[in-house]
Amino acid sequence: MATAVPPAASRIAVVTGASSGIGAATARRLAEAGYRVVLTARRKDRIEALAEEITAAGHQATAYPLDVTDREAVDEFATAFRTVGVLVNNAGGALGADPVATGDPDDWRTMYETNVLGTLHLTQALLPKLDASGDGTVVVVSSTAGHSTYEGGAGYVAAKHGAHVLAETLRLEIVGRPVRVIEIAPGMVRTEEFALTRFGGDTERAEKVYRGVPDPLTADDVADTITWAVTRPPHVNIDLLVVRPRAQASNTKVHREL
C-alpha cells in the first residue's frame, strides 16, 4: 500500500518530546513524508538544532519550547494553529525501577504527569484543530509496559497503562469524527537517554538493560512504524501496533548472547 501524501489542511504534524530519541526520529521521518513538523520539548537548544537540520534537508520544521505538563503553556501553544493534521504524543519516560514497597511517590507522580496528563493536555488543546483539518490523527506512543507488567516497573507500567486507556477511550468517544486515534507500543528500544534517565545517570545500570541483546530496536525503527501508521489512507486506522525486537518475546522474556 502506497504512502499517502498529506492534503494541505492536514499537513502540520506536532511532535512532543522531539529533543531526542523517538521524538526526534519521528520528526525527521514525518518531514520526509511531506509534513510541516512542529517540534516541541523543554530543551530549546535541542529542538532548534533539529529544526535547522530538517530545514537544511529541504523540509519544513519549526521549534517551539514547551513543557507538556504546563496546561496554560499548552493552551497558548494551541492558539498558533487553525488546523493540525497529526499530533504525536511522544513526551514521557521512566524514572526508577524500585518495587512498589519502596518506590518514590515523586517519581510516580512525575511519570503520570508527563506520560498521561501531558498527553491529555495536548490532545484536548489540539483536538478541535485536528477536527478542523478534516483528516486528523492522534498518535499515542505508549509502551509494551502499558500492556504487561514486570517487577520493578509498576510506576512506569501504571503511567503507560493510563496512556493506553486514554487512547482506547478517546477512540470510542470520537468515532464518526474525522480523527483517527493510533497507539504505538514499543518494546525494548535502545536510545541515548531513556535508560540513563530512568537510572538517574547511572551508566552501568543503563547499559545492563541492553547487555547481550542482539539488535534492540532503535528510535528510527519506532519512527518508521509511526510514520507508516500515520500515512495509511484516511479510512484506515491502526488502533494498536506493538513493536518489539526479535530478541524480545515479552517484557520478561529476552534473548541475550552473553
Secondary structure as the mmCIF struct_conf table of DSSP 4:
data_model
#
loop_
_struct_conf.conf_type_id
_struct_conf.id
_struct_conf.beg_label_comp_id
_struct_conf.beg_label_asym_id
_struct_conf.beg_label_seq_id
_struct_conf.end_label_comp_id
_struct_conf.end_label_asym_id
_struct_conf.end_label_seq_id
HELX_LH_PP_P HELX_LH_PP_P1 ALA A 2 PRO A 7
HELX_RH_3T_P HELX_RH_3T_P1 ALA A 8 SER A 10
STRN STRN1 ILE A 12 VAL A 15
BEND BEND1 THR A 16 GLY A 17
TURN_TY1_P TURN_TY1_P1 ALA A 18 SER A 19
BEND BEND2 SER A 20 SER A 20
HELX_RH_AL_P HELX_RH_AL_P1 GLY A 21 GLU A 32
TURN_TY1_P TURN_TY1_P2 ALA A 33 GLY A 34
STRN STRN2 ARG A 36 ALA A 41
BEND BEND3 ARG A 42 ARG A 42
HELX_RH_AL_P HELX_RH_AL_P2 LYS A 44 ALA A 56
TURN_TY1_P TURN_TY1_P3 ALA A 57 GLY A 58
STRN STRN3 ALA A 61 PRO A 65
TURN_TY1_P TURN_TY1_P4 VAL A 68 THR A 69
HELX_RH_AL_P HELX_RH_AL_P3 ARG A 71 ALA A 78
TURN_TY1_P TURN_TY1_P5 THR A 79 ALA A 80
BEND BEND4 ARG A 82 ARG A 82
BEND BEND5 GLY A 85 GLY A 85
STRN STRN4 VAL A 86 ASN A 89
HELX_RH_3T_P HELX_RH_3T_P2 VAL A 100 THR A 102
HELX_RH_AL_P HELX_RH_AL_P4 PRO A 105 TYR A 112
HELX_RH_PI_P HELX_RH_PI_P1 GLU A 113 LEU A 117
HELX_RH_AL_P HELX_RH_AL_P5 GLY A 118 SER A 133
TURN_TY1_P TURN_TY1_P6 GLY A 134 GLY A 134
BEND BEND6 ASP A 135 ASP A 135
STRN STRN5 GLY A 136 VAL A 141
HELX_RH_3T_P HELX_RH_3T_P3 THR A 144 GLY A 146
TURN_TY1_P TURN_TY1_P7 HIS A 147 HIS A 147
BEND BEND7 SER A 148 SER A 148
TURN_TY1_P TURN_TY1_P8 GLU A 151 GLY A 152
HELX_RH_AL_P HELX_RH_AL_P6 ALA A 154 GLU A 173
TURN_TY1_P TURN_TY1_P9 ILE A 174 GLY A 176
BEND BEND8 ARG A 177 PRO A 178
STRN STRN6 VAL A 179 PRO A 186
BEND BEND9 MET A 188 MET A 188
STRN STRN7 VAL A 189 VAL A 189
BEND BEND10 GLU A 192 GLU A 193
HELX_RH_AL_P HELX_RH_AL_P7 PHE A 194 ARG A 198
TURN_TY1_P TURN_TY1_P10 PHE A 199 GLY A 201
HELX_RH_AL_P HELX_RH_AL_P8 THR A 203 TYR A 210
TURN_TY1_P TURN_TY1_P11 ARG A 211 GLY A 212
BEND BEND11 PRO A 214 ASP A 215
STRN STRN8 LEU A 217 LEU A 217
HELX_RH_AL_P HELX_RH_AL_P9 ALA A 219 VAL A 230
TURN_TY1_P TURN_TY1_P12 THR A 231 THR A 231
BEND BEND12 ARG A 232 ARG A 232
TURN_TY1_P TURN_TY1_P13 PRO A 234 HIS A 235
STRN STRN9 LEU A 240 VAL A 243
TURN_TY1_P TURN_TY1_P14 ARG A 246 ALA A 247
STRN STRN10 GLN A 248 SER A 250
TURN_TY1_P TURN_TY1_P15 ASN A 251 THR A 252
STRN STRN11 LYS A 253 VAL A 254
#
